[in-house]
Amino acid sequence: MLSKSQIKLITSLKHKKYRQQHALFVAEGVKTISELLDSNLELKVLYTTDPFNIDAKKEVLISENELKRISFLTTPNKALAIFKIPGFKEIDDTRHIIALDSIRDPGNLGTIIRLCDWFGVEHLLCSKETVDCYNPKVIQATMGSITRVNIVYLDLEAFLKSYDGPIYGTYMDGQNVYKQSLPEKGIVVMGNEANGISKTITRLVTHKVAIPRFGDVQATESLNVATAAAVILSEFKRGA
């Protein structure tokens, strides 16, 4: 049976403040948890309705009703685990890097993390205003890819100022990305869902690129940032 203190801790981890305070985050669902268990992340405790047959000291069998009490999902999926947030890893700036300027939607961030994993982008830089990658909705959207991408929150403006390679920014009025010669090294900045790349970051961008519209009407205002990231990454990796 779950104790009040256990329930209180789990539910508190829905909020960034307490995730940072405890250095813990929540993952839900058999597939996601299995992916995380196969990584270097450290498991604190696993609450499950069906045994995972892991370390008995860290596995707690609970009822479906108990799972519903602690789950952040509308339809809980058999298990909820608490993992420790890993420490900082160094950034290798000799390859392609994606940088996010104030991405706010958890689903978009989760999808971009999966895209980085798919296209072999090892480092994802996030401005401090970007949604927390350990937000439960982000964890769900990554489907385990968060274990294979080094996500670093930093002063994005300061980092870009110190960077010695090309910095690409995505804009509606940029140069056609399909007609660009893209190098093996560089940073690609993706902007906020509503406002795009901020003025302070724009001043540091060396190459403005755009995904052209091909429809006859061309009435669509813009692409979703995660969709745009997929197109840009595909083009950057096409000649790799």
N, C-alpha and C positions, 0 to 999 in steps of 0.2 A: 504493500500500500504506500502511496506517495505521501510524504509528510508535507505540512504547510510550508516549511522552509524550502523544500525542493521545488514546490509549485511556485513559490515567490521568486526564487532564483531564475527558474526557466522563463516565467512570464516577463521578468525584468529585462531579459536579453533581447526582447523585441526592440528595445531602445538603445541607441548608439552610446549614450552616456554610461549605461551599465555594462555594455559589451566592453567598452574601454576600461571601465573600472575593474572588472573581473578578468579581462583578457580572455573572454570566452565567447563562442557563438553557437547558434543552433543550426542543425541540418535535419531535414525530414525526408522520409521516404526510403525504401529499401535500396533503390538504385543509387541515389545520391550518397547515402551513408556508406554503401559498399565501396563506392569510388574513393571516398575520403579515408576509409579504413585501409585501403590499399596504398595510400600515400604516406608521406612522412609526418603528416599531422598527428598530434597527440590527442587521443580520445580521453575525455574525462569520465563520461558516463553515457551509457546507451539504455534508453527505455524502449522496450519492444513488446509487442503482443505475441511474437513468434521468435524463438531463440535464434541468435546469430552464431551461437557456439564460439564466442570469443572468450577473453579473460572473464571468468565468473565474477571477479571482484568489480568489474566495470559494467556488467550486464544486469539490468533489472527488468524482470518480467512484470508487466502491468496489464490491466484489463483494457478493453476497447473504450470503456467509459472514462477511465483515467487518462488514456491517450487523448481523448477529445478535450479534456480539461486543460491540457498543457499545449496542445497543438496550435500552430498559427494558421493552419490550413482549414478551409471549409470542409474538405473531406480528408481526414488524416489517413496516412498510408503506412500503417503497421508499426512505424518506429520513429523515434525522435532521439537525436544524439547531441551531446554537447562536446565541442572540441575546443582546444586551446588555440588562441590566435597566434600564429607563428611570428618570429622576430623578423627584423629587417634584413633584406638581402641586397647585395651590391648591384648596381645597374651596369650592364654591359652596353656601352653606347657605340659599339662598332657595327651594329646591325640595325635593322628596322625597329622602330619604337612607335607605339601609338600613345598619344597624349590626349587626355580628356579635359576640356575646359568647362567645368560646371555642368556636367551631365547629372540630371536630377532624377530621372526615372529608373527605378531598380531593374525593371525588365530590360531596358536598353543597355544598362551596364552589364547585366548578366549575359545578354546576347553578345555584346562586344568582347567579353572575356572568352566566351566560347569561340568566337571568330579568331581571336588571337591564338588560341590553342590549335584551331584547325589549320591556320596558315603559318604556324610555327613562329609567331611573334612572342618572344619570351618575356618582354618587359612592357608593362602598361603603366604609364604615369598618370596620376589623377591630381587635379587641383584640389585644394583643401575644401572647396565648395561642392565637389562631386559627391554623390550619394555613397555612403559607406558600403564597401564591397562585402561586408559581413552582415548586412541587412538580410533577414531571412528570405525576402523575396528575391534578392540578388543570388543568394546561395542556391535557391530552387532553380533559377533561370540558367545558372552555369552548368548544371547537370554534372558536376564533378570537375569541370575544367579549371576551377579556381585553384586546384592543387598543382597545375602545370604552368601557371602564368605568374610571374613576379609582379605583384601589384603594389605600387609605391605611391603614397600620398605625400605631396611636397609643395613647396612654393614654386609653382610651375613657371612663373615669370623669371624667377632667379635662376632656375635650372636652364631654361632656354637661353638666357643671356650668356651663360657659361659654356653652352654647347658649341662645338666647332664644326658641325656638319650642316647640311641643308635642312631647313624646316619648312614643311609643306602644310598649308592650311586649306581647308575645304570651304569654298565660297560659291555663291550663285553666279558671280561674275568672274570667276577664275578662268584659267586656260584649260582647254579640253584635256582631261586626264589621259584620254586615249591617244593623244598626239604628243605626249611628253616622254622624254627619255629619263627614266627613273633609276637612280643609283642604288647600289647595294646597301648603302648606309643612309639613314635619314630619319627624321621624326615627322609623323603625320599627326596634325592636331585636328580633333573633332570638337565642334562647338556645342554650346547649350541648345536644347531642343527648341526653345522659343526665340532666343536672341543670337544664336550662332556664336562665333568666336569673339571674345571681348576685344575692345580697342587696345588694351594694354598688351595682349598676346599678339594681336594683329601686327603691331609695330615690330615684332620680332620674327614674323613669318617672312621667309625669303622667296617662296614660290607659292602663288595662289593657284589652286586647281579646282576644277568643277566637273561634275558629271553631267554631260549634255542631255537635254531632253530630245527625244526622237519623234514623239507623237505629233500629228498634224495640228491639233488644237493647242497643245502646250499650255493647258490650263492648270495643271498641277503646280502648286506653289513651291513645294520642296519635298525631299525624301526624308523619311524617318532616319534619325542619326545612325541607328544600328544597320539599317539597309544601306545607307551611304558608306558606312565603314566596310561592309561586305564587298561592295563594288570597288572601293579604293584599294583594299587589301588584295583582292583578286588581281587587279591591274598591277600593283606593285610587285606581286609575286609571279606574275605571268612569265617574265623573262629571267627569273632567278635560277 
